[in-house]
Amino acid sequence: MKPEYQDRYEKFGLNVVYYRKRQRLTQLELAEYVGIDRSHISAIELGKVGVSFDVLFKLCDVLEIKPKELFDFRD
């Protein structure tokens, strides 16, 4: 990950947290539904890692949102 994009990864992660909590899911529950490890969900939410399109689309299916909603960064 390039340092100049770190803030975008963090904002993406905050959106994942927001929509996860809106669905009243724990990190573990979301991870199980998406098919990844809980620590990976944590890393995504903290903006430490990016996600593949497969994970992105599965996140959106589980969170019942459109992909663009995860990229609608709040300032």
DRENDO-1510 file (C-alpha; in Angstrom, 1 decimal, always signed):
<recs>
REC; n; res; u; v; w
REC; 1; MET; +0.0; +0.0; +0.0 .
REC; 2; LYS; +1.4; +3.4; -1.0 .
REC; 3; PRO; +1.6; +5.8; +1.9 .
REC; 4; GLU; -0.3; +8.5; +0.0 .
REC; 5; TYR; -3.4; +6.3; -0.1 .
REC; 6; GLN; -3.3; +5.4; +3.6 .
REC; 7; ASP; -6.1; +7.8; +4.5 .
REC; 8; ARG; -8.4; +6.3; +1.9 .
REC; 9; TYR; -7.8; +2.8; +3.2 .
REC; 10; GLU; -8.7; +4.1; +6.7 .
REC; 11; LYS; -11.8; +5.8; +5.5 .
REC; 12; PHE; -12.9; +2.7; +3.6 .
REC; 13; GLY; -12.3; +0.7; +6.9 .
REC; 14; LEU; -14.4; +3.2; +8.8 .
REC; 15; ASN; -17.3; +2.6; +6.3 .
REC; 16; VAL; -17.0; -1.1; +6.8 .
REC; 17; VAL; -17.3; -0.6; +10.6 .
REC; 18; TYR; -20.3; +1.7; +10.2 .
REC; 19; TYR; -22.2; -0.7; +7.9 .
REC; 20; ARG; -21.2; -3.7; +10.0 .
REC; 21; LYS; -22.5; -2.1; +13.2 .
REC; 22; ARG; -25.7; -0.9; +11.4 .
REC; 23; GLN; -26.3; -4.6; +10.7 .
REC; 24; ARG; -25.5; -5.4; +14.3 .
REC; 25; LEU; -22.8; -7.8; +13.4 .
REC; 26; THR; -19.6; -8.6; +15.3 .
REC; 27; GLN; -16.3; -8.8; +13.4 .
REC; 28; LEU; -16.4; -12.5; +13.9 .
REC; 29; GLU; -19.9; -12.8; +12.4 .
REC; 30; LEU; -19.0; -10.7; +9.4 .
REC; 31; ALA; -15.8; -12.7; +8.8 .
REC; 32; GLU; -17.7; -16.0; +8.9 .
REC; 33; TYR; -20.4; -14.7; +6.4 .
REC; 34; VAL; -17.7; -13.3; +4.1 .
REC; 35; GLY; -15.5; -16.4; +4.4 .
REC; 36; ILE; -12.3; -14.7; +5.8 .
REC; 37; ASP; -10.6; -14.6; +9.1 .
REC; 38; ARG; -11.7; -12.2; +11.8 .
REC; 39; SER; -8.2; -10.7; +11.9 .
REC; 40; HIS; -8.6; -9.9; +8.2 .
REC; 41; ILE; -11.8; -8.0; +9.0 .
REC; 42; SER; -10.0; -6.1; +11.7 .
REC; 43; ALA; -7.1; -5.2; +9.4 .
REC; 44; ILE; -9.6; -4.0; +6.8 .
REC; 45; GLU; -11.4; -1.9; +9.3 .
REC; 46; LEU; -8.2; -0.4; +10.6 .
REC; 47; GLY; -7.1; +0.5; +7.0 .
REC; 48; LYS; -4.1; -1.8; +7.2 .
REC; 49; VAL; -4.9; -3.9; +4.1 .
REC; 50; GLY; -6.9; -3.7; +0.9 .
REC; 51; VAL; -9.5; -6.1; -0.3 .
REC; 52; SER; -10.0; -8.1; -3.5 .
REC; 53; PHE; -13.1; -7.6; -5.6 .
REC; 54; ASP; -14.4; -10.9; -4.4 .
REC; 55; VAL; -14.2; -9.8; -0.7 .
REC; 56; LEU; -15.6; -6.4; -1.6 .
REC; 57; PHE; -18.6; -7.9; -3.3 .
REC; 58; LYS; -19.2; -10.4; -0.5 .
REC; 59; LEU; -19.0; -7.6; +2.1 .
REC; 60; CYS; -21.6; -5.7; +0.1 .
REC; 61; ASP; -23.9; -8.7; -0.1 .
REC; 62; VAL; -23.7; -9.4; +3.6 .
REC; 63; LEU; -24.0; -5.7; +4.6 .
REC; 64; GLU; -26.8; -5.2; +2.1 .
REC; 65; ILE; -25.2; -2.2; +0.4 .
REC; 66; LYS; -23.9; -1.2; -3.0 .
REC; 67; PRO; -20.1; -1.1; -3.4 .
REC; 68; LYS; -20.1; +2.6; -4.0 .
REC; 69; GLU; -21.3; +3.1; -0.4 .
REC; 70; LEU; -18.0; +1.7; +0.9 .
REC; 71; PHE; -16.3; +4.4; -1.1 .
REC; 72; ASP; -18.4; +7.3; -0.1 .
REC; 73; PHE; -15.8; +8.8; +2.2 .
REC; 74; ARG; -16.9; +11.3; +4.8 .
REC; 75; ASP; -14.7; +14.2; +5.5 .
</recs>
